[in-house]
Amino acid sequence: MLVAAGGLALETAEAARAGGLSVEGCVDDDEGRWGTLAGGWLEVLGGLDLLAVRPDSPVVVCAGHGRVRERLVRRLRALGVGPERYTSVVHPSVDVPQSCSVGPGSVLLAGVVLTASVTVGRHVVVMPHVTLTHDDVVDDFATLCAGVRLGGGVHVGRGAYLGMASSVREKSTVGEGATLGMGGALLTDLPADEVWGGVPARPLTGTPRHP
């Protein structure tokens, strides 16, 4: 069962189906979408409370930004959906070496590369063709958009957001809740909750934050 009937749910469903998993459908807050087909094929079954009456269904939260995923996980906990209900979805094109780990609730889409000793936390979203090299650590609820590249020993903090085709120098830290803009090249540590962009990446002012 997928939570949130947007584009990420469609991508996650396709990755799950490619790996031989059965996708029951998705749930969403928008009552107007209940009983419809997201993308023309993924059934929107109802609201989030439906998960409470389907206790045997594994769950993946498919909101595109980590802060929203975290809020949804808190709501689901109040409905009785505990940590044991979450499963990870890893596209079959992705090799997860024995020295690497992927936490429950996380999604790794096609073409992601993990080299060695990479730790991906819970409820992390890793979009297509992201490269995670040796000793990288990606904390819970982080989002790595398509084409992100991390050097070795990078630490991505909880709920951080790395925009499409951005890159991070080895042994650098992206702080909790921080945002690195699309195409940015981070050569130093990015403080928590700040928004940086550019080449090399620098603090941006007047930039709207993700919700």
RAJOWO-V916869 format. One record per backbone hydrogen bond with DSSP energy under -1.0 kcal/mol. NH is the residue of the N-H (numbers start at 0). CO is the residue of the C=O. If there is no record, write none. Layout:
<<NH/CO> <NH/CO>>
This chain:
<<1/24> <2/59> <3/26> <9/5> <10/6> <11/7> <12/8> <13/9> <14/10> <15/11> <16/12> <17/13> <18/14> <19/16> <20/15> <25/42> <26/1> <27/45> <32/29> <33/30> <34/43> <35/32> <37/41> <39/36> <40/37> <41/37> <43/35> <44/25> <49/46> <50/47> <56/53> <58/84> <59/0> <61/2> <68/64> <69/65> <70/66> <71/67> <72/68> <73/69> <74/70> <75/71> <76/72> <77/73> <79/76> <80/75> <81/79> <84/81> <85/82> <86/58> <88/105> <90/107> <93/90> <99/96> <100/117> <102/119> <105/102> <106/123> <107/88> <108/125> <111/108> <112/129> <114/131> <118/135> <119/100> <120/137> <122/103> <124/141> <125/106> <126/143> <128/109> <130/147> <131/112> <134/115> <135/132> <136/153> <137/118> <138/155> <140/121> <141/138> <142/159> <143/124> <144/161> <146/127> <147/144> <148/165> <149/130> <150/167> <152/133> <154/171> <155/136> <156/173> <158/139> <159/156> <160/177> <161/142> <162/179> <164/145> <165/162> <166/183> <167/148> <168/185> <170/151> <171/168> <173/154> <174/189> <176/157> <177/174> <178/193> <179/160> <180/195> <182/163> <183/180> <184/197> <185/166> <189/172> <192/175> <193/190> <195/178> <196/201> <200/184> <201/196> <203/194>>
